[in-house]
Amino acid sequence: MRIVIAPDSFKGSLSAQEVCDAIARGVLRAAPETVIDTVPMADGGEGTVQSLVDATGGELVMQHVTGPLGEPVTATFGLLGDGETAVIEMASASGLPLVPEGRRNPLVTTTRGTGELMRAALDRGRRKLLIGIGGSATNDGGAGMAQALGAALLDGNGRPIGPGGGALASLARIDLSGMDPRLAETEVVVACDVENPLTGARGASAVYGPQKGATPEMVRQLDANLRHYAEIIRRDLGKDVAEVPGAGAAGGLGAGLIAFTGASLRRGVEIVIEAVRLRERLRGADLVITGEGRTDGQTVFGKTPAGVARVAGELGIPVVGLVGSYSSDAGVVHAHGIDALVSILHEPITVAEAIAQGATLIERAAEELMRLLLVGQRLR
């Protein structure tokens, strides 16, 4: 039997590669002759850099960049094994966890560090950038990112505007003459699973601003500033980003990446599926084992197991989901290609205990799953 193991990470417990390894150990204990291919997966959110590096034999790079408050932080990005692609999580440089709760203020937080990570990837010869934009602390429309890459965002006196969403009010014109020329030969693909426009009731400021520290008055100010920003982009760059689905992601970073780098926005799991060549690696498999920490009704909306199951279904391969736990509405996944769900829990246990014992629990559940499959073969 040939089995492909393609799970997401179990958040807070194990990376996707560690989950792969634990499942493989369990399967081989029950059926030592099984041929296994492990493909650590992700959906564009937390853990995507590590999963893609592991899946492609790439490497992690540490980089000192400007944090969301303008203070230095150490961020990480990945160089994939194909020699041409870099993968970046904006949260590593500009994420909300980097800002203490008492200092959260999207009027001043900046995406400059994300742009610095992009520049560092260009310095290493990469000409395809995969960028995950979840978990931001910012609401600057990607202005800081653009400045880090050489764009001049100028006020009425011709001086560069300051950092943060508050400074966008003073933006008078944009000059791209100093933009990093390497971007012209670089493909930028953004993992974006939300469809919020840049402004308005469903826009970046109204929907996500409060969790970044914005008061109702700040939300109104930030929204007005992003509207002004979009007008300057349309006038000076000839790009209308205000209503593009996903433009409001990460405080408008989606809009900024479209406007300044020509980026395309795609579902995160689809980007990962292509990057790890999942379709090619599934061909000829008898079974796919995927998984995640918790499966519920939302899993079918762009989460890793559903993406894996869709590709497996196209190839006629059955899929089992090995999960930490699953909710009462998780059965909806069966209509989306996951043929069975198996929880790793075999007795009452706290969440903290489950996280600490993750590898052991997964390994044991994978062994029992494999033994059940062998029983099924004998019955047939």
C-alpha positions as CSV (number, residue, x, y, z in Angstrom):
1,M,0.0,0.0,0.0
2,R,1.2,3.5,-0.8
3,I,0.0,6.3,1.5
4,V,0.5,10.0,1.2
5,I,0.5,11.8,4.6
6,A,-0.5,15.5,4.1
7,P,-1.7,17.2,7.2
8,D,-1.7,20.8,8.5
9,S,0.2,21.6,11.7
10,F,-1.6,21.0,15.0
11,K,-1.5,24.6,16.3
12,G,0.4,25.1,19.5
13,S,1.5,21.5,19.5
14,L,3.3,20.2,16.4
15,S,4.5,21.5,13.1
16,A,3.0,19.8,10.0
17,Q,6.3,17.9,9.5
18,E,6.1,16.7,13.1
19,V,2.6,15.5,12.5
20,C,3.7,13.8,9.3
21,D,6.4,12.0,11.2
22,A,4.1,10.9,14.0
23,I,1.5,9.5,11.6
24,A,4.2,7.7,9.6
25,R,5.6,6.0,12.8
26,G,2.1,4.8,13.7
27,V,1.3,3.5,10.2
28,L,4.6,1.6,9.9
29,R,4.2,0.0,13.3
30,A,1.0,-1.6,12.0
31,A,2.1,-2.2,8.5
32,P,5.9,-2.1,8.1
33,E,5.8,-2.7,4.3
34,T,3.8,0.5,3.6
35,V,5.3,3.0,1.2
36,I,4.9,6.5,2.7
37,D,5.4,10.0,1.2
38,T,5.1,12.8,3.7
39,V,3.9,16.2,2.5
40,P,3.6,18.8,5.3
41,M,0.8,21.2,4.4
42,A,-0.6,24.6,5.3
43,D,-3.4,27.0,4.2
44,G,-1.4,30.3,4.0
45,G,-1.8,31.1,7.7
46,E,0.5,30.5,10.7
47,G,3.0,27.8,9.9
48,T,3.0,28.1,6.2
49,V,6.7,29.1,5.9
50,Q,7.8,26.1,8.0
51,S,5.5,23.7,6.1
52,L,6.7,24.8,2.7
53,V,10.4,24.8,3.7
54,D,10.0,21.3,5.1
55,A,8.0,20.0,2.1
56,T,10.5,21.3,-0.5
57,G,13.8,20.8,1.3
58,G,14.3,24.5,1.7
59,E,15.8,26.6,4.4
60,L,14.8,29.2,7.0
61,V,16.4,32.7,7.0
62,M,16.5,35.0,10.0
63,Q,16.4,38.7,9.2
64,H,16.4,41.8,11.4
65,V,13.7,44.2,10.2
66,T,11.5,47.1,11.4
67,G,8.7,45.9,13.6
68,P,5.2,47.3,13.6
69,L,6.1,50.0,16.2
70,G,9.3,51.0,14.4
71,E,11.5,49.0,16.7
72,P,13.8,46.2,15.5
73,V,12.5,42.7,15.5
74,T,13.9,39.4,14.2
75,A,11.7,37.8,11.6
76,T,11.9,34.6,9.6
77,F,11.2,33.8,6.0
78,G,11.7,30.7,3.9
79,L,13.7,29.9,0.8
80,L,12.1,26.9,-1.0
81,G,13.9,24.0,-2.5
82,D,13.1,25.0,-6.0
83,G,15.7,27.7,-5.9
84,E,13.4,30.5,-7.2
85,T,10.7,30.9,-4.5
86,A,10.7,32.6,-1.2
87,V,7.8,32.4,1.3
88,I,7.0,35.2,3.7
89,E,4.5,35.5,6.6
90,M,3.8,39.2,7.1
91,A,2.9,38.4,10.8
92,S,6.6,37.5,11.3
93,A,7.6,41.1,10.7
94,S,4.3,43.1,11.2
95,G,2.1,40.8,13.2
96,L,-0.2,41.7,16.1
97,P,1.6,39.5,18.7
98,L,4.7,41.7,18.2
99,V,2.7,44.6,19.8
100,P,1.9,44.6,23.5
101,E,-1.8,45.1,24.2
102,G,-1.3,48.5,25.8
103,R,0.6,49.8,22.8
104,R,-1.7,48.7,20.0
105,N,-2.5,51.6,17.8
106,P,-3.1,51.2,14.0
107,L,-2.6,54.9,13.5
108,V,1.1,54.3,13.9
109,T,1.9,50.6,13.2
110,T,3.7,50.0,9.9
111,T,4.2,47.2,7.4
112,R,7.8,48.4,6.6
113,G,9.2,45.2,8.0
114,T,7.2,43.1,5.6
115,G,8.7,45.1,2.7
116,E,12.2,44.6,4.2
117,L,11.6,40.8,4.2
118,M,10.6,41.0,0.5
119,R,13.7,42.9,-0.3
120,A,15.9,40.4,1.6
121,A,14.3,37.6,-0.5
122,L,15.1,39.6,-3.7
123,D,18.7,40.0,-2.4
124,R,18.9,36.2,-2.3
125,G,18.0,35.9,-5.9
126,R,14.4,34.8,-5.5
127,R,12.0,36.0,-8.2
128,K,8.8,34.4,-6.9
129,L,7.4,35.6,-3.6
130,L,4.6,33.8,-1.8
131,I,3.2,36.1,1.0
132,G,0.8,35.1,3.7
133,I,-0.9,38.2,5.0
134,G,-2.9,37.1,8.1
135,G,-2.5,38.3,11.7
136,S,-1.4,41.9,11.0
137,A,-1.0,44.6,13.6
138,T,-1.3,47.3,10.9
139,N,-3.8,49.4,9.0
140,D,-1.5,51.4,6.7
141,G,-2.6,49.9,3.4
142,G,0.8,48.4,2.8
143,A,2.3,51.9,2.6
144,G,5.3,51.0,4.9
145,M,5.9,47.9,2.7
146,A,6.0,50.0,-0.4
147,Q,8.4,52.5,1.2
148,A,10.8,49.7,2.2
149,L,10.8,48.7,-1.5
150,G,11.7,52.2,-2.7
151,A,8.3,53.8,-3.3
152,A,8.1,57.5,-2.4
153,L,4.9,58.4,-0.6
154,L,5.0,62.2,-0.3
155,D,3.1,64.9,1.5
156,G,2.2,68.3,0.1
157,N,5.7,69.6,0.8
158,G,7.4,66.7,-1.0
159,R,8.5,65.0,2.2
160,P,8.0,61.2,2.9
161,I,4.9,60.6,5.0
162,G,5.4,59.0,8.4
163,P,4.5,55.4,9.5
164,G,1.0,54.1,10.1
165,G,-2.5,54.4,8.9
166,G,-2.8,57.9,10.5
167,A,-0.1,59.3,8.2
168,L,-2.0,58.4,5.0
169,A,-4.1,61.6,5.5
170,S,-1.1,63.7,4.5
171,L,-0.4,61.7,1.3
172,A,-0.3,64.0,-1.7
173,R,1.4,61.9,-4.4
174,I,3.2,58.7,-5.1
175,D,6.5,58.4,-7.0
176,L,7.7,55.0,-8.1
177,S,10.9,56.1,-9.8
178,G,13.0,54.7,-6.9
179,M,11.1,51.4,-6.7
180,D,13.3,48.3,-6.6
181,P,13.7,47.4,-10.3
182,R,13.9,43.6,-9.5
183,L,10.2,43.7,-8.7
184,A,9.5,44.1,-12.5
185,E,10.8,40.5,-13.0
186,T,9.3,39.1,-9.8
187,E,6.0,37.2,-9.4
188,V,4.2,38.1,-6.2
189,V,1.4,35.8,-5.0
190,V,-0.6,36.6,-1.9
191,A,-2.3,34.0,0.3
192,C,-5.6,35.7,1.1
193,D,-8.7,33.9,2.3
194,V,-10.9,36.9,3.0
195,E,-12.9,39.0,0.5
196,N,-13.1,42.3,2.4
197,P,-12.7,45.4,0.3
198,L,-10.4,48.2,1.3
199,T,-12.9,50.5,2.8
200,G,-16.5,50.8,4.0
201,A,-18.6,48.7,6.4
202,R,-16.8,45.5,5.4
203,G,-13.4,47.2,4.9
204,A,-10.1,46.8,6.7
205,S,-10.7,49.5,9.3
206,A,-14.2,48.6,10.3
207,V,-13.9,44.9,10.5
208,Y,-10.3,44.4,11.7
209,G,-9.3,47.8,13.2
210,P,-10.8,47.2,16.7
211,Q,-8.8,44.1,17.3
212,K,-5.7,46.1,16.6
213,G,-6.6,48.8,19.1
214,A,-8.7,51.1,17.1
215,T,-11.5,53.1,18.9
216,P,-14.7,53.9,17.0
217,E,-13.3,57.4,16.2
218,M,-10.0,55.9,15.0
219,V,-11.9,53.4,12.8
220,R,-13.6,56.4,11.0
221,Q,-10.3,58.2,10.6
222,L,-8.5,55.1,9.3
223,D,-11.3,54.3,6.9
224,A,-11.2,57.9,5.5
225,N,-7.5,57.7,5.2
226,L,-7.6,54.4,3.3
227,R,-10.2,55.9,1.0
228,H,-7.9,58.9,0.3
229,Y,-5.0,56.5,-0.2
230,A,-7.0,54.5,-2.8
231,E,-7.8,57.7,-4.7
232,I,-4.1,58.7,-4.9
233,I,-3.2,55.2,-6.0
234,R,-5.9,55.4,-8.7
235,R,-4.7,58.8,-9.9
236,D,-0.9,58.2,-9.7
237,L,-0.6,54.5,-10.5
238,G,-3.7,53.9,-12.6
239,K,-4.9,51.0,-10.4
240,D,-8.3,50.9,-8.8
241,V,-7.9,48.8,-5.6
242,A,-10.7,50.0,-3.4
243,E,-13.3,47.4,-4.2
244,V,-11.0,44.4,-5.1
245,P,-12.0,41.4,-3.0
246,G,-9.3,40.8,-0.4
247,A,-7.8,44.4,-0.7
248,G,-8.8,45.0,2.9
249,A,-6.9,42.0,4.2
250,A,-4.1,42.7,6.7
251,G,-5.2,46.3,7.2
252,G,-5.1,47.0,3.4
253,L,-1.8,45.2,2.7
254,G,-3.7,43.3,0.1
255,A,-4.4,46.6,-1.7
256,G,-0.8,47.7,-1.3
257,L,0.6,44.5,-2.8
258,I,-1.7,44.7,-5.8
259,A,-0.9,48.4,-6.4
260,F,2.9,48.4,-5.9
261,T,4.0,44.9,-6.9
262,G,1.2,43.7,-9.2
263,A,0.4,40.9,-6.9
264,S,-2.3,38.3,-7.4
265,L,-4.5,37.3,-4.5
266,R,-5.3,33.6,-4.1
267,R,-6.6,31.1,-1.5
268,G,-3.7,30.1,0.7
269,V,-4.3,26.3,0.4
270,E,-4.2,26.5,-3.4
271,I,-0.9,28.3,-3.3
272,V,0.6,25.6,-1.0
273,I,-0.9,22.8,-3.1
274,E,1.0,24.1,-6.1
275,A,4.2,24.9,-4.2
276,V,4.6,21.3,-2.8
277,R,3.4,19.7,-6.1
278,L,0.7,17.9,-4.2
279,R,-1.2,16.7,-7.3
280,E,2.0,15.0,-8.7
281,R,2.8,13.4,-5.4
282,L,-0.7,11.9,-4.9
283,R,-0.7,10.1,-8.2
284,G,-0.7,6.4,-7.7
285,A,-1.4,6.6,-4.0
286,D,-3.9,4.2,-2.4
287,L,-4.8,6.4,0.5
288,V,-4.3,10.0,1.8
289,I,-4.2,10.8,5.5
290,T,-4.6,14.5,6.2
291,G,-5.5,16.3,9.5
292,E,-5.6,19.4,11.7
293,G,-5.9,20.3,15.3
294,R,-9.7,20.7,15.2
295,T,-12.1,20.0,12.4
296,D,-15.5,21.8,12.3
297,G,-17.9,23.2,9.7
298,Q,-15.5,25.9,8.7
299,T,-12.9,23.3,7.5
300,V,-14.6,23.2,4.1
301,F,-13.9,26.9,3.6
302,G,-10.3,26.9,2.4
303,K,-8.7,24.9,5.3
304,T,-5.9,22.4,4.6
305,P,-7.8,19.1,4.9
306,A,-10.5,20.2,2.5
307,G,-7.9,21.4,0.0
308,V,-6.1,18.1,0.2
309,A,-9.3,16.2,-0.2
310,R,-10.3,18.1,-3.2
311,V,-7.1,17.2,-5.1
312,A,-7.3,13.5,-3.9
313,G,-10.9,13.4,-5.0
314,E,-10.0,14.5,-8.5
315,L,-7.7,11.5,-8.6
316,G,-10.1,9.0,-7.0
317,I,-8.1,8.5,-3.9
318,P,-9.9,8.0,-0.5
319,V,-9.0,10.4,2.3
320,V,-9.0,10.0,6.1
321,G,-8.7,13.0,8.4
322,L,-6.7,12.4,11.6
323,V,-7.7,15.3,13.9
324,G,-7.2,16.5,17.5
325,S,-11.0,16.8,17.9
326,Y,-14.0,17.5,15.8
327,S,-17.2,19.4,16.3
328,S,-20.8,18.3,16.0
329,D,-21.1,19.9,12.6
330,A,-17.9,18.4,11.3
331,G,-19.7,15.8,9.3
332,V,-20.1,18.3,6.5
333,V,-16.6,17.5,5.4
334,H,-17.8,14.1,4.2
335,A,-19.5,15.8,1.3
336,H,-16.2,17.5,0.5
337,G,-14.0,14.5,0.0
338,I,-12.9,13.5,3.5
339,D,-14.3,10.0,3.8
340,A,-13.7,9.5,7.5
341,L,-12.6,11.5,10.6
342,V,-10.6,9.9,13.4
343,S,-9.9,11.7,16.6
344,I,-6.5,11.2,18.3
345,L,-8.1,11.3,21.7
346,H,-8.9,8.0,23.4
347,E,-9.7,9.1,26.9
348,P,-10.8,12.3,28.7
349,I,-7.9,14.8,28.7
350,T,-7.3,18.5,29.0
351,V,-6.3,20.7,26.1
352,A,-3.0,21.3,27.7
353,E,-2.4,17.6,28.1
354,A,-3.4,16.9,24.5
355,I,-1.0,19.6,23.3
356,A,1.9,18.2,25.4
357,Q,1.3,14.6,24.3
358,G,0.4,15.4,20.7
359,A,3.1,13.3,19.0
360,T,2.3,10.2,21.1
361,L,-1.5,10.6,20.6
362,I,-1.2,11.0,16.9
363,E,1.2,8.0,16.5
364,R,-1.1,5.8,18.5
365,A,-4.2,6.9,16.6
366,A,-2.4,6.3,13.3
367,E,-1.5,2.8,14.3
368,E,-5.0,2.0,15.2
369,L,-6.4,3.6,12.0
370,M,-4.0,1.4,10.0
371,R,-5.0,-1.7,11.9
372,L,-8.7,-1.0,11.1
373,L,-7.8,-0.6,7.4
374,L,-6.0,-4.0,7.5
375,V,-9.1,-5.5,9.1
376,G,-11.2,-4.1,6.3
377,Q,-8.9,-5.6,3.7
378,R,-9.3,-9.0,5.3
379,L,-13.1,-8.7,5.4
380,R,-13.2,-7.8,1.8
